[in-house]
Amino acid sequence: MRIVVTGGAGFLGSHLCEALLARGDSVVCLDNLSTGLAENIEHLHANPRFTFHLVDVSEGVDVTGPVHAVAHLASPASPADYHRLPLETLAVGSRGTEHAVRLAMRHGARFVLASTSEVYGDPHCHPQPEEYWGNANPIGPRSVYDEAKRYAEAVTAAYARLSGVDAGIIRIFNTYGPRLRPHDGRVVSTFIRQALAGEPLTLYGDGEQTRSFCYVDDLVRGIVAMLDAREFGPVNLGNPDERTVHQLADLVLQITGSSCEVRRLPLPVDDPTQRCPVITRATRSLGWKPEISLEEGIARTVEWFRLHPEQPAGAALEQCSGRAPTSHAVPRHSPYAAIGIGGPRAAQVLAPPAAGEHPHATEPAL
């Protein structure tokens, strides 16, 4: 199949592109690199079945040639990003979703929307089944993300009902793994970065709020299964192994070997106190359930962070123990470092490479 992945250079999108290529699909990756990273997909450029286009789907996009499925992942997804890009977050959830679903409609393709557990808000129902409508603040500081995704679900459902689009909605719970950005504001990446840098771990509130953490490889298997299915959903994708944030902090300290302290800060406004998915529908309809334990997943993620330090001193115990730091700096190179990505972009028509042509030989300067 030839599959379009919006937000394909992001944390989750890059893993999805990788998995689809590994099973033999062709992938058209669309991203404006506002939160995604070119280095996330750098290793995919040598694959002739992979094509990357620098484009903002909120401005409109078309893809010529066959399209069999569209996975719409484009959106700032971490608090740090959607607070920095509030209007862009609303735009990609509204206009971006409509452009992506229309692309699928024009090609008669399967459309899968990557929604979020944040549509449940601070839930009064626990754990959360798909039938629960949620308890979200429509004007709070988190609303630009929560409401963008709620609207995206409404748009997807409307096109499925009125236009017959073969659509599906997945609600993604907390996901972690390699390629998380160290400063993206997510709790897993923050704790690991702090522990490896010898900094105190910042714990908001009393730490008894719960989360359910799903390793990225498990989550991607669920997305691929949804692309292959005819299920509309919505379908929760997440790991029902519920942990407190304090338990997560203890686990990160244990795996990194850090003895740094935990520093408590006030709980942010509208921060959910409980988060845990009911995954009965995913198991029944997609044959999916997570397989990787939190302990194993955190260990893999810590190892990735160790191999990709953000600063020369990036080892675990050096600041806490007082040992002299050892340099582990790894240079980063991006083939798009010179490309400006600011400002509005017109809708682009993205054509597949000609026969025998390298897919990036005539990459459009978008």
N, C-alpha and C positions, 0 to 999 in steps of 0.2 A: 504493500500500500504506500501511497504518497501522503504524508501527514504534515499538516501545518501546525506548528507549536508557537503560539504567541507567548512572549515572555520567556523564550527558550534559552536565553543566556543567564537567567536567574538561578538561584540555588536549586529549586525543584525542577524548573524547566530544563536545565542542562542535564540533569540526571535522566529526565524523560527522553530527551533527544538521544542520549547515549543508549538507553534501553531499546528504543525503537530501531536504531541503526543496528544494534547487536542481533536483533531477530530478523533483519533483512529488509526493513522498511526504508523508504526514502523520506528525508525530513527537510522541510522548509522552516527554518528558524527565524522568527521575527522578534526584534527587540529594539528598543531605543536606548538601551544601556543607561537608563536613569537610575536603576538600582541593580540591574544585571551587570555581569563583568565579562568582558571579552575573553579573559583568560579561562573562564569556566568552560568555554567551547573551543579553546585554541587547539586542543588535541583532536577535534572532530573534523577540522578543515581538510585533512588529507583524505578523508573518505569521499569518494565521488558521488555518493548518495546524499551528501549533506550540503545544504545551501543556507547561507546566512544573509539576511537583509536588515540593514539598520533602518527601522521605520517605527513610527508611533501609530499604533492601531487606532488610537483615539481620533486621528486625523483621517482615517479611512485607508483601506488597502484592498488590492485585488491580487490574485495569483492566477496566472495563466497556466495551461496544462492541467492534467488531471489532479484532482484533490479528492481523497477518499475519506478523510477525517480532519477535523479541526479541534485541537485541544487549546482552550482559551485560558491560559495561566497568567497573562499579563496583568500586573497590578503591584504597586508597592504593598508589601505584606507584613512588614515589621513596624512596631510603633514608631521607631525613630524615622522610618521612611515616610509613613503616611502622615505623620505630624509635620514633616518637612515639605511634603508634596500633597497638601490636602485637596486642592482643586484638581490636580492631575489624577489623584486616586478616584475622585468622583467621576472624572471624565472617562477613565478607562473602564470603570464599572458600568457606566451608562452608554456613552457613544461607542466606546471600544467594544463592549459586548455586542451591541447591535451590529457593528461593522463585521465582527467575527462570525456571528450567527448568519448574517446575510451572505457572507462568503460561503459558508457551508450550504446554505439554501441554493445558491446559484449553481453549485457543483453537485447537488444531490448527495452531499457528504454527511457523515455522522458528525455531530457537534457535542463536545463535552465541556461544560463550564466547571472550572475549579472554583467552587465557593468555599465557605469557611465555617467552622464551628462558631465563629463570632456572631453569626446570625442568631444564635441562641441568647446572646447577651449574657447577663448575670442570671443564670437559669434558676427558676423555682422548681423545676423538674430535674431529678437526678437519679441515674444517669440520663443523658439526653437521647431520646429516640427521634427519628425524622419527623414524626407527627407533631412534635412540640413546636409551637410557633415562636417561642422566645420571649425574652424580657430585656429589650434593648432600648437605650436612651437615644432618641433620634437627633438630639442636638448636643450631646456630650462630646468630650475631646476625642473619643474613639469612633464617633458616629460617621466620620468621613469614610472609614473602612467598612464598618458594620453595615451602614445603609447602602453603600455602593454595591456590596455583595448581595444584599437583600433585593435591591433593584435589579441587579444582574439576573438573579433567579426569576424575578417576575417577567423580565424581557424574554428570557429563554423559554419560560412556560407559555408565554403569549405566542411566540413564533411556532412552538410545537403544536399548540391548539389550532391556530388560525391558518398556518401555512404548511403544516405537516412535516416540519423539520424533524429529522431523526435526532432528537436531542436527549442529553442526559446531564444530570447535576450531581456533582460530588461535593460533600462538605468535609473539608480537610481539617483534622485536629492537629495539635502541635506536632510538628515534624522537625527532625534534626539529622545531622550527619555531616560528612565532608562537604566543603564549599560554603558552609555558613560563613558569612562575613563577621569578623571579630567584633565590630562595633554596630551590628545591625539592631541591637536592642532586645533580641530574643534572649530568653533566660538561659538556655543551654550554652549558646555561644558566649554570652557574657560571663557566666560562671567559669567556663573553661579558659577563656582569655585571662580573666583575673587570676585564676589559680596558677596558670603557667607563667604569668608575669610577676607573681609574688605579691599580688594586691589583695586587700580584703574583699571577700565576696559580699556583694550588696544584696541584702534580703529585704524585700518590701513587706511591711506589715509584720504579723507574727510568724509568717512562713507556713501557716497551716492551710492556706488556699491550695487546692489540688489541681493537678494537670495530668494529662495522659499523653505520653511521649511516644511517637511512632518513628522508627528508623526509616530513613529516606528510601532505602531499597524496598522495604515492605510497601511503603506508600506508593511508589512508582508501579509496583506490580498491580496495585489496585486501580490506578489510573489506566494502565494498559488494558486490564480486564474490562473496564468501563468503555473504553474505545471500541473494544471488540463485541460488546453486548448491544442489545436493543433496549436495555433498561432505561427508563426516564429518571427514576429516583424521586426525590433526592436520596442519595446513599451516603451515610457516614463512612469515612475512611479514617481510622485512628486506632490506637492501641488502648484497649480497655483496662490495661494495667495502671490503675490510678495511684499517683504518688503525691505527697505534699511537696511544695517547693523546698521546704527545709530538708526533706529526705533527698531531693535532687542535689542540693548543695553538699550534703554529707557524702553522697556518692562521688561527686566530682572531686572533692578533697581526697577521698580514699584512693581513687584511681590515679590521680595526678601525683599523689604522695605529698601534697602540700599541707603545711601546718598553719596556713594563714587563717586569720580570724574571720568571722562573719559579722558584717556591719549592718545594722537594721535601719531602714528608712521608712517614711510614711507610705502607706499603700496608695497608689495612684487612683484618681477618680474613675469610677465605673470598672475597676479591675474585677473580673469574675472571681468569685470565691470557690466555685466548683466547675470542673470540666472533665467529662468522661463520656465517651460515645457508647451507644448501643449499636453493635455491628451485626445484628441478626440479619438485616436485609442484605448487607454486603456478602455475608457468608452464604446465604440462600441464593441470591441472584447472580453473584459473581464468582462464587466458590473461593472467596478471599478471606484471609485472616492474617494478622501479623505473626511473624515467626521469630524475630530477633528480639531478645530480651533487652531491657534498658541497660543492664550492666554490660552486656556485650556491645551494644550500640554506642554507649558513652566511651567505652574503651577504644573502639574504632575511631570515633570522632576526636578524642584526645590525641591519638596517634597522628591523625591527619593534621591537627593544629601544630603538633610538634614538628612535623615535616614542612610546614608552611608558616614559619614564624613571621610575625609582623614587625618585629624589632630584633636587633642582634642579641638581646639578653633573653629571648623568649623561653628559656628552660624553666622548670617548675619551681624548684625550691631556692633558687639563688638569692632572691631578695629576702625571703623569709628566714633563710639560714645564715645570710651574711656572706656566703661564698662568692668569690669573684665570678662575674658572668662569663659564659663562653659564647663566642659569636656563632650564630647559626643562620646568618642572614642569607636569604635566597633571592636573587634578583628576579623581578617580574617584568615580563615584556608583553606588550599588547600590540597586535597588528593594527589596532584601531586607535592608537595613542594620538595620532595627529588628526583624527576626524572630529570636527566639532559636532556636538549633538544638541546644542541648544536651539531654541526658537521653534516656531511652527513648521510643520512639514505638510506638503500637499499629499494627497492620496497617490499611491504609487501602484503601477502595474508591474508585478514581479513575474518574470518569465523563467521557465526552467532553462538550464544551460543547453546549448546546442550539442548535438551528437559529437563526441570526441573532444569537446571543449572542457577545460578545467572549470568547475562550477564557480570559481572566484576570479577568473581571469578578467572578467568585465564587471566586477562588483559595482553596483550603482553607488555614487557618492550622495547618499541621502542626508 
